[in-house]
Amino acid sequence: MNNHDSIQEEASSAMTLQIFHRHLKIPIDLYLSTVQAFANPWDERAYQYFINDYLKDLGDPGIIGMVRMEKDEDHLLFDAAVRYPVAND
């Protein structure tokens, strides 16, 4: 028997979310000074914290999801999945 056969998924009236990718280029020194409370600044939670702080400053109500990071000599390049509620019609 497959474990999936015993799982039942019920209908949900949960909110629908639309996802946009925000691409940000951030000076490394700015990033590190913002996330200094994190023991590991190279953890996704630190990335999410930084981007959430940035969106709050903009007044953007987005909900941060997964964040991918690359870096060059002086900058971090973030690809952040940001979710926004969509009305269910």
N, C-alpha and C positions, 0 to 999 in steps of 0.2 A: 504494500500500500504506500502510496506517495503521501508525504506529510501535507502537501497542498490540498489533497482531497478532503481533509478534515477542517479546513479553514473556510469560514463563511465571511464574506464581505458584505456589510449592510450599507444601504443607501445613506448618504450623508447630505445634510443641508449646509455643509461648511462653506465658508467664503471661498470664492475663486480668486486666484492670484495670477497676475500677469508678470512675467519676468523680463527685465531689461538688463543688459550688460553695460556696466559703467567701466570705462577704461581711464585709469588715472596714472599720471606720471608724477611721482612725488620725490623731492630731494630726500636722500637717505637720512641726513642729519635731522630734518624736520620729523620724519617718521620715528626715529629712535628717541627723540626728546618727548614725543607724544605718548609712546608706549613704554616708558621707563619703569612703570609699575609691574610690568610682566617679567617674570623670571626668564622666559624665552621669547624674545621679540620676533623670532622667526617661526612662531606657531600661528596657525590659522586664526585662533581666537584673538591674537594681537592684531592681525590684519583686519578682522571684522570690527574690533573695537575702534581702530583708527578710522575706518570708512564710515562707521556709524557716527562717530564724532563729527566727521566732515559733513555728512548728510544733515545732521542736526543743525550745524552752523548755517547751512543753506535753507533750513526750514523744509527739507525734503522728508516726507513721511515713509520712505522706502524701508523695507525690512531686509536686512543683509542676509544673504545665503552664502554659498560657497565662494571663496576668493582664491584666485590663482595669482601667483607672484613670480615675476622674473626681475632680475636686476642687472644694471650695467654699472659702470664705475661710480656714478654719482646719484643714480635714481633707482627707485623701485617702480616697476610697472605692474599695476594691479588690474586684473580683469575680475570685477565683482558682480556677481549675480544679485540684483536688487529686485525684490518682489513688491508689487503694489496691488492692493485689493481692487477687485473689479465687481461691479454690481451684478448680481444674478437676476436676470430679467425673466 
